[in-house]
Amino acid sequence: MDMKQLRERLNLRTVDVASKVGVGESSVRNWEKGRTIPKLRIDQTAALCKLYGCSIEELDQAVKESIANASQYQD
């Protein structure tokens, strides 16, 4: 499951995630597209895990999958 799938399974919008975690909506979109990785404070990371209902390990795997998906489409 990638970052976008984590969000979509809860029917959240990117703006919802951004406001709950305290980042810009463009940051969330960039994470989902595998352009950047989340660079968050520990409290923001905890908030993101809580929001998505996942562990830090699951979040890490989702970030890796998003990056892998992005690299598949680069040519």
Secondary structure by P-SEA (a helix, b strand, c coil): ccaaaaaaaacccaaaaaaaacccaaaaaaaaaccccccccaaaaaaaaaaacccaaaaaaaaaaaaaaaaaacc
